[in-house]
Amino acid sequence: MNDIENPKKVIAQYEAVRRSGLTNMFDKNAVQRIAFDSDFYDLVNLITDGGYAEILTGYSELMKLIDEDDIPEI
């Protein structure tokens, strides 16, 4: 996520969508829709720009960037 402006914010938004249980996280389009509806525009932009696979492949390392308090509510 070296190219991402705020990786901590993006992974926190991703984790909020994941925890909501509203979709399978491999369904990129559904994740993007939920992110948009939740005003998680950093995550929406990442998906639009083609960086979603980077989250999926680096998830365990990226989670080390955030604390529980960083994860927003949906």
Backbone bond lengths (Angstrom), bond angles and torsions (degrees), N, CA, C in turn:
res aa  C-N    CA-C-N  psi(-1)  N-CA   C-N-CA  omega(-1)  CA-C   N-CA-C  phi
1 M - - - 1.451 - - 1.521 110.54 -
2 N 1.286 115.50 30.71 1.448 120.18 -179.44 1.522 112.30 -64.28
3 D 1.328 117.70 -28.91 1.454 121.09 -178.46 1.523 112.83 -86.91
4 I 1.312 117.73 -6.98 1.457 121.93 -176.68 1.522 108.93 -83.69
5 E 1.328 114.61 133.59 1.461 120.14 -176.13 1.533 112.17 -62.12
6 N 1.309 117.51 -43.62 1.463 121.00 -177.93 1.529 109.30 -136.55
7 P 1.340 118.09 80.49 1.474 119.82 -174.91 1.518 113.16 -62.22
8 K 1.310 118.34 -33.22 1.466 121.28 179.35 1.533 110.22 -61.81
9 K 1.322 116.42 -44.33 1.465 121.00 -179.44 1.527 110.83 -67.39
10 V 1.326 116.87 -42.08 1.468 121.21 -178.67 1.526 110.60 -64.11
11 I 1.312 118.28 -45.86 1.463 120.02 -178.09 1.528 110.62 -69.24
12 A 1.335 118.02 -32.50 1.462 120.66 175.71 1.525 110.73 -65.54
13 Q 1.328 116.83 -40.26 1.462 120.84 177.12 1.525 110.66 -66.54
14 Y 1.320 116.92 -42.10 1.463 121.59 176.82 1.530 110.06 -58.75
15 E 1.311 116.44 -46.09 1.462 120.84 -178.42 1.522 111.07 -64.05
16 A 1.324 117.72 -35.68 1.467 120.54 177.22 1.520 110.54 -63.03
17 V 1.326 116.85 -42.76 1.474 120.51 177.66 1.523 109.34 -64.82
18 R 1.319 117.67 -44.04 1.467 121.37 -179.35 1.519 110.66 -59.46
19 R 1.324 116.23 -47.08 1.472 120.60 -177.93 1.521 112.96 -67.64
20 S 1.316 116.93 -23.81 1.468 119.23 179.68 1.526 111.68 -65.19
21 G 1.342 116.75 -26.83 1.457 120.52 -179.29 1.517 113.88 70.87
22 L 1.327 117.00 15.33 1.459 120.37 -176.31 1.520 113.98 -78.02
23 T 1.337 117.70 -16.12 1.460 120.22 -178.97 1.518 110.62 -157.18
24 N 1.303 114.81 162.89 1.453 121.51 169.54 1.530 106.44 -73.39
25 M 1.304 118.62 129.88 1.456 121.37 -174.36 1.523 113.16 -69.83
26 F 1.330 118.11 -10.20 1.459 120.65 173.82 1.531 111.61 -82.51
27 D 1.339 116.90 -9.31 1.468 121.86 176.97 1.531 108.21 -87.74
28 K 1.298 115.27 83.48 1.468 122.64 -173.85 1.528 112.03 -54.94
29 N 1.327 117.42 -41.35 1.465 120.22 -178.02 1.529 111.78 -66.03
30 A 1.317 117.11 -39.64 1.459 120.54 178.36 1.526 110.61 -68.58
31 V 1.326 116.53 -40.04 1.467 120.14 177.05 1.530 109.33 -60.20
32 Q 1.324 116.41 -44.02 1.463 120.05 -179.75 1.524 111.26 -63.69
33 R 1.323 118.00 -40.19 1.471 121.61 178.79 1.524 110.76 -64.09
34 I 1.323 117.54 -45.58 1.465 121.33 179.08 1.527 109.92 -63.75
35 A 1.320 116.57 -41.76 1.466 120.47 178.13 1.526 110.56 -61.66
36 F 1.318 116.75 -44.20 1.467 120.55 178.56 1.521 110.80 -61.77
37 D 1.330 116.77 -47.24 1.463 121.39 -179.59 1.528 112.22 -63.81
38 S 1.330 116.52 -23.88 1.475 122.05 -179.38 1.524 112.12 -96.38
39 D 1.328 117.11 6.25 1.474 122.69 -179.26 1.526 112.47 64.52
40 F 1.323 117.27 30.18 1.466 122.12 177.24 1.535 107.98 -94.16
41 Y 1.305 115.90 69.20 1.463 120.48 -171.45 1.523 113.51 -70.89
42 D 1.317 118.13 -24.32 1.463 119.90 175.38 1.529 109.96 -64.04
43 L 1.325 116.28 -42.86 1.461 120.76 177.67 1.529 110.88 -68.53
44 V 1.320 117.28 -40.98 1.467 121.22 177.31 1.528 110.02 -57.52
45 N 1.328 116.21 -46.40 1.467 120.48 -178.91 1.523 111.56 -65.06
46 L 1.319 117.36 -39.01 1.461 120.75 177.76 1.527 110.34 -60.38
47 I 1.314 116.78 -45.53 1.463 120.91 -179.80 1.524 109.88 -64.77
48 T 1.327 116.99 -43.72 1.459 121.41 178.98 1.523 111.58 -59.99
49 D 1.325 116.09 -38.47 1.467 121.55 -177.76 1.523 113.53 -82.58
50 G 1.335 117.48 1.57 1.460 121.01 174.41 1.514 115.25 86.87
51 G 1.318 118.60 18.86 1.461 120.45 -178.05 1.517 115.36 -97.86
52 Y 1.327 117.18 10.12 1.466 120.07 -175.34 1.525 113.00 -64.34
53 A 1.311 117.85 -38.77 1.469 120.94 -179.11 1.517 111.29 -60.67
54 E 1.314 116.90 -30.68 1.459 120.76 179.04 1.534 111.39 -63.65
55 I 1.325 116.98 -36.39 1.463 120.29 176.28 1.529 109.53 -67.10
56 L 1.329 116.13 -46.99 1.464 119.89 -177.15 1.527 111.74 -61.48
57 T 1.303 117.27 -41.77 1.466 119.80 -176.91 1.524 112.83 -79.48
58 G 1.323 117.83 -26.33 1.462 120.35 -177.53 1.509 114.23 -110.14
59 Y 1.333 116.57 18.85 1.470 121.94 -172.36 1.527 113.59 -51.53
60 S 1.307 118.75 -51.06 1.472 120.51 -174.46 1.530 111.61 -63.61
61 E 1.309 117.35 -38.28 1.469 120.14 177.58 1.523 111.42 -72.03
62 L 1.322 116.58 -39.53 1.461 120.62 -178.69 1.526 112.01 -66.71
63 M 1.326 116.79 -32.56 1.471 119.93 179.36 1.527 111.93 -63.55
64 K 1.309 116.95 -21.93 1.466 120.90 178.08 1.523 111.49 -69.21
65 L 1.326 117.64 -14.64 1.464 122.03 -179.40 1.520 113.56 -77.76
66 I 1.338 116.57 -20.54 1.462 119.18 -172.11 1.522 112.36 -119.30
67 D 1.326 114.13 159.69 1.465 123.25 173.83 1.523 107.56 -110.11
68 E 1.311 116.25 165.61 1.469 121.26 177.96 1.521 111.37 -53.31
69 D 1.319 116.38 -40.02 1.474 121.05 -176.54 1.526 112.37 -67.60
70 D 1.315 118.29 -17.21 1.464 121.76 -179.33 1.529 112.87 -79.38
71 I 1.321 117.07 -18.19 1.463 121.42 -173.10 1.532 109.15 -82.83
72 P 1.349 117.22 117.80 1.469 120.12 -178.76 1.533 111.75 -75.08
73 E 1.288 115.25 163.91 1.466 122.00 175.96 1.523 108.90 -88.53
74 I 1.316 115.11 148.74 1.474 120.52 172.67 1.504 107.73 -102.00
